[in-house]
Amino acid sequence: MLLAASPSREQEWGAPSAPFLGMSLWRFATHEIIERELELPELGWFEDRGPERVLVDTSGNGSRDMRILPSTLAWERVGLSAGKVGRLVTTVAFA
């Protein structure tokens, strides 16, 4: 679920974040993002022992609604209420 997005992220997406706030962005995920997401439980991402940062090399998604460009993303763990874990996504480099 999207909680917030920076102006630079909106520019990268080619779309404002407001219509997507509170919604899942799963439908825009590339196959590389999906594969990495499925590895997170093995890495302990959702537990205290998980890594603080995970890198994801992804291709583009070709979406007009919310563009993902070929890039390397960094996923960083962010603690949320009730012990849940959120994710801060930063583009490290464009391919």
ABEGO torsion letter per residue (X at the ends): XBABBBAAAAAAAGBBAAAABGBBAAAABBAAAAAAAAAAAAAGAABAABBABBBBBBBBAGBAABBBBBBBBBBBBBBBBGGBBBBBBBBABBX
